[in-house]
């Protein structure tokens, strides 16, 4: 009987922890659904912006963080900056065709984040880009007919993390420069 009571108490404890973490989200405006982006206007989404929350007292930086990460869809490939393992691009950066193997594990796909500092949420969303005004990505559209290089520019609202694609260009050439 004692074990039965313990087994019954565990789900209640887990549910109460989840409920406590959800209360921390009160007052924080962020999209609750994924956003999809069609960079080549073919009617098929090429990227998804997915929001997730990580909450733990074991993370030394903060108790909780909400991140918006870019996820590749339909054989589209995000391309990092030539100089390193980052998606942070700026005007004037050149995007080249990747080699046979590109290491996608070592760079973060996070575009925006908001942290809980123990007392309250950060006032605004942090944009993980070179400039807080815009966010650029480089990509390779990898469909069955052709492999086009491209770039897209996003505008990010730091109050509610809504993201709008404001420009996108692509080419079948060996490289493209963000203009």
Secondary structure, DSSP 8 states (H G I E B T S, - for coil): -HHHHHHHHHHHHHHHHHHHHHHTTTT----SS-EEE-TT-SSS--EEEEEEEEE-TT-SS-SEEEEEEEEE-TT-EEE--TTSS---B-TT-EEE---S----SSS--EEEEEEE-SSSB-SS-EE-SSSSSEEEEEEEEE-SS-EEEEEEEEEE-TTT--EEEEEEEEESSSEEE--
